[in-house]
Amino acid sequence: MTNVHFSDISQYEDIESINAYYQLVEKEKIVEPKKMLSYLSYKSRDNARTPMQWNKNKNAGFTEAKEPWFQLNPSYLEINATDELENKDSIFYYYQKLIKLRHNSNLIKYGNYTLLDPEDNQVFAYKRQYQGKTLLVISNFTAKDLERDYGQEKGKLVIGNYSNDLGQQIRPYETKVYQFNR
């Protein structure tokens, strides 16, 4: 599920969000209504409190009531549990693989952590080292294709969120993990 972006303060339930809106927009008049809603779309807890998106049915399959207790995220038509389970390349199955990898790898659990290139604000890359093995994790947090050389060609790709590996090229929002044995 993704965060919902409400278009009106009346759609919020969170008292902190509502109070902040009235304080900054209506009382002090230091933030424009649209701007405040954009802030709330990232900071309010209500954005992640919408009903579970089970399927494409009425109310996202969450309830048979006339209306759910809280507004639905309209993304339920594209993002829902039923569709995720039907797609073997879905985020659901990717997370299953990540969890299995974590449970089965002492390198992930116990390895020393070393951040690579802390000044890079586009790519988050680090290594974990344990008992003669090294794990390299590279994540692109942008919508752009990027190039980085961390020596990944010398390792074996363990997991990635794209179906193929392009080496030094890191696609938008791509994460890939390599293992090296000494």
C-alpha positions as CSV (number, residue, x, y, z in Angstrom):
1,M,0.0,0.0,0.0
2,T,1.1,3.6,-0.6
3,N,0.3,6.7,1.4
4,V,-2.9,8.4,0.4
5,H,-2.8,12.1,-0.4
6,F,-6.0,13.8,0.9
7,S,-7.2,16.9,-0.9
8,D,-9.1,18.5,2.1
9,I,-8.5,18.7,5.8
10,S,-12.0,17.3,6.4
11,Q,-10.6,13.9,5.2
12,Y,-8.2,13.7,8.1
13,E,-9.0,12.0,11.5
14,D,-5.6,12.5,13.2
15,I,-6.1,15.3,15.8
16,E,-2.4,16.4,15.5
17,S,-2.8,16.9,11.8
18,I,-6.1,18.8,12.2
19,N,-4.7,21.0,14.9
20,A,-1.6,21.8,13.0
21,Y,-3.7,22.7,10.0
22,Y,-5.9,25.1,11.9
23,Q,-3.0,26.6,13.8
24,L,-0.8,27.3,10.8
25,V,-3.4,27.9,8.1
26,E,-6.4,29.5,9.8
27,K,-5.1,31.0,13.0
28,E,-1.6,32.2,12.2
29,K,-2.1,32.3,8.4
30,I,1.6,31.4,7.8
31,V,1.0,28.4,5.4
32,E,-1.3,28.3,2.4
33,P,-4.0,25.5,2.6
34,K,-2.6,23.6,-0.4
35,K,0.9,23.8,0.9
36,M,-0.2,22.5,4.4
37,L,-2.0,19.6,2.8
38,S,1.2,18.7,0.9
39,Y,3.1,18.7,4.3
40,L,0.4,16.5,5.8
41,S,0.6,14.1,2.9
42,Y,4.1,13.3,4.1
43,K,3.9,13.8,7.8
44,S,0.4,12.8,9.0
45,R,-0.1,9.3,10.3
46,D,-3.5,9.2,8.6
47,N,-1.8,8.7,5.2
48,A,-0.9,5.2,6.3
49,R,-4.1,4.4,8.3
50,T,-6.4,3.8,5.5
51,P,-8.3,0.4,5.4
52,M,-6.4,-2.6,4.1
53,Q,-6.6,-3.0,0.4
54,W,-7.6,-6.7,0.0
55,N,-9.0,-6.6,-3.5
56,K,-10.7,-4.4,-6.2
57,N,-14.2,-5.0,-4.8
58,K,-16.3,-2.4,-3.1
59,N,-14.5,-0.9,-0.1
60,A,-11.4,-2.7,-1.3
61,G,-12.8,-5.9,0.3
62,F,-12.1,-4.4,3.7
63,T,-15.7,-4.2,4.9
64,E,-19.3,-5.1,3.7
65,A,-20.6,-2.0,5.5
66,K,-22.0,0.9,3.4
67,E,-18.8,2.8,4.1
68,P,-15.6,2.0,5.9
69,W,-14.6,3.8,9.1
70,F,-12.0,5.8,7.2
71,Q,-11.7,6.9,3.6
72,L,-10.1,4.4,1.2
73,N,-6.9,5.0,-0.6
74,P,-8.0,5.1,-4.3
75,S,-5.0,3.1,-5.2
76,Y,-6.7,-0.1,-4.2
77,L,-7.7,-0.6,-7.8
78,E,-4.1,-1.0,-8.8
79,I,-2.5,-2.1,-5.5
80,N,-4.2,-4.8,-3.4
81,A,-3.4,-8.1,-1.7
82,T,-5.2,-10.3,-4.3
83,D,-3.2,-8.9,-7.2
84,E,0.0,-9.2,-5.3
85,L,-0.6,-12.8,-4.6
86,E,-1.3,-13.5,-8.2
87,N,1.9,-11.9,-9.4
88,K,5.0,-14.0,-8.6
89,D,7.2,-10.8,-9.3
90,S,5.2,-8.7,-6.8
91,I,6.5,-6.8,-3.8
92,F,4.9,-9.4,-1.5
93,Y,7.1,-12.2,-2.9
94,Y,10.1,-10.0,-3.0
95,Y,9.7,-9.3,0.7
96,Q,9.3,-13.1,1.3
97,K,12.7,-13.6,-0.4
98,L,14.3,-10.9,1.7
99,I,12.9,-12.3,4.9
100,K,14.2,-15.8,4.0
101,L,17.6,-14.4,3.1
102,R,17.8,-12.6,6.5
103,H,16.8,-15.7,8.4
104,N,19.3,-17.9,6.6
105,S,22.3,-15.6,6.5
106,N,24.6,-15.0,9.5
107,L,26.4,-12.5,7.2
108,I,23.3,-10.3,7.2
109,K,22.5,-10.9,10.9
110,Y,26.0,-10.5,12.3
111,G,28.1,-8.8,9.7
112,N,30.0,-5.6,10.4
113,Y,28.4,-2.6,8.7
114,T,30.4,-0.2,6.6
115,L,28.7,2.7,4.8
116,L,30.2,3.5,1.4
117,D,30.3,7.1,0.1
118,P,28.3,8.8,2.8
119,E,28.2,12.0,0.8
120,D,26.2,10.4,-2.1
121,N,22.6,11.6,-1.7
122,Q,21.3,9.5,-4.5
123,V,22.7,6.0,-3.8
124,F,22.8,4.3,-0.4
125,A,25.5,1.6,-0.5
126,Y,27.1,-0.4,2.2
127,K,29.0,-3.6,3.0
128,R,28.6,-6.2,5.6
129,Q,31.5,-8.5,6.4
130,Y,31.5,-11.7,8.5
131,Q,33.6,-14.8,8.6
132,G,35.5,-14.2,5.3
133,K,32.4,-13.2,3.3
134,T,31.3,-9.7,2.2
135,L,27.8,-8.5,1.2
136,L,27.5,-5.4,-0.9
137,V,24.1,-3.6,-0.9
138,I,23.4,-0.9,-3.5
139,S,20.1,1.1,-3.5
140,N,19.2,3.9,-5.9
141,F,16.7,6.3,-4.2
142,T,16.0,8.4,-7.3
143,A,13.9,8.2,-10.4
144,K,17.0,8.3,-12.6
145,D,19.4,5.8,-14.1
146,L,22.7,6.2,-12.3
147,E,26.2,4.6,-12.6
148,R,28.3,3.5,-9.6
149,D,31.3,1.3,-9.4
150,Y,31.6,-0.6,-6.2
151,G,33.3,-3.6,-7.7
152,Q,30.0,-5.3,-8.0
153,E,31.1,-7.2,-11.2
154,K,33.4,-9.3,-9.0
155,G,30.6,-10.5,-6.8
156,K,27.6,-12.8,-7.3
157,L,24.1,-11.2,-7.4
158,V,22.1,-12.6,-4.5
159,I,18.9,-10.6,-4.9
160,G,17.6,-7.6,-6.8
161,N,14.3,-6.0,-7.5
162,Y,14.8,-6.0,-11.3
163,S,14.8,-9.2,-13.3
164,N,18.3,-8.7,-14.7
165,D,21.5,-7.0,-13.5
166,L,23.1,-4.2,-15.5
167,G,26.3,-4.1,-13.4
168,Q,27.4,-0.5,-12.7
169,Q,24.1,0.9,-14.0
170,I,21.5,1.3,-11.2
171,R,18.0,1.8,-12.4
172,P,15.4,4.0,-10.7
173,Y,14.6,2.7,-7.2
174,E,16.7,-0.4,-7.9
175,T,18.3,-2.3,-5.0
176,K,20.8,-5.1,-5.6
177,V,22.8,-7.3,-3.3
178,Y,26.0,-9.0,-4.1
179,Q,28.0,-11.6,-2.2
180,F,31.8,-11.9,-2.3
181,N,33.9,-14.8,-0.9
182,R,37.5,-14.1,-0.1
